[in-house]
């Protein structure tokens, strides 16, 4: 299909997009104006949105096993990556045709250069039938970035890919080694460290920092 294009590596590692208004089988189901990924047996595939501005954001997404007739599904994670630190917003597995909605996560503080990443890994090292549909939308109230809308018509425009607002190098398609140890991250969802790092409100940051100090000094309550 001429309207299905993307980036690929060894062992079916790929990010693909459908520029047309009709769903196609490639194999697996690539929906109209959709974006999908496929990990390899040893590598996770990642779509990252690199924030071009600093601010407070709403993050939402979805993952769906797009080849549900076979395979054991995939492991997935939604993360915020700030330099070497990784904050987990959500993790799980996807198997079968049910779409899994991610978020929305409100009030996430980001600095320009931080990355919101959807990570898809082979479940138990089995990458058979692992095509996975991915959606990601990030907004700050005044602006909105949408993966399918911005990437599906022109995925080969570049990697990294510009956004619709004229910022270069916003959408990134890449991979990393999968060590079979799950998709856990340094800062788990709901932790005080994750809350401290993601909030942009100075008063709230001071409150969380005080709670962290008490926790470190006294240990967990109860």
KAVENFEN-V313495 format. One line per field, one symbol per residue. ss: DSSP state (H for helix, E for strand, C for the rest). psi: psi as a letter, one per 30 degrees, with the letter a starting at -180 (. if undefined). A space follows every 10 residues. Layout:
BEGIN
ss: ???
psi: ???
END
This chain:
BEGIN
ss: CCCEEEEECC CCCEEEEECC CCCEECCCEE CCCCEEEECC CCEEEEEEEE CCCCEEEEEE EEEEECCCCC CCCEEEEEEE EECCEEEEEE EEEECCCCCE EEEEEEEEEE CCCCEEEEEE EEECCECCCC CEEEEEEEEC CCCEEEHHHH HCCCHHHCCC ECCCCCCCCC EEEEEEECCC CCCCCCECCC CHHHHHHHCC CHHHHHHHHH HHHHHHHHCC CC
psi: jfgjlaklal hgklklkjfl gkllkflljj lkhlklljll fgkkkkkkjj kflkaklkkl alkkjgiffl lgalklkklk jjbfkkkkek lalkkafkkj kjaljlhjkk kkflkkkjkk lkkhgjgkhg kkkkkkkklg eflkkkeeef eefhegfljl kllfggklhe kkjallkkgg gagllejlkf leeeeeefkf jeeeeeeeee eeeeeeeflk l.
END
